[in-house]
Amino acid sequence: MIVLGRIAGALGWHGMVGLAVGAVLVAAPAYHAGKWTEHAAWEERLERVLAERHAQLMEKENERIDRALRARRAADREPDGVLGDGGVPDDGFRRD
């Protein structure tokens, strides 16, 4: 603390004002750079979570499609026409 007092006495009030202005000029860009870095890291984490969620949804959709295709192939192989409409499972659409 004594050292800071001697530095302040040696610089005078003009030097102290210049030191304060210099500190603000250095701290402002550093603050914005830190803010930008944190925002970039947050975006990266968010994109990773969204990509994982999208991959899970695609896997569920692919599984649903695979189940439907397996059912359709099994119905095509059914010899006695258990499904009643030529071996194709009912998908809910009427075709007259």
MONOR-V878010 format. One line per field, one symbol per residue. burial: b if it has 9 or more other ideal C-beta (glycine too) atoms within 8 Angstrom, else e. Layout:
burial->???
//
This chain:
burial->eeeeeeebeebeeebbebbeeeeeeeeeeeeeeeeeeeeeeeeeeeeeeeeeeeeeeeeeeeeeeeebeebbeebeebeeeebeeebbeeeeeeee
//
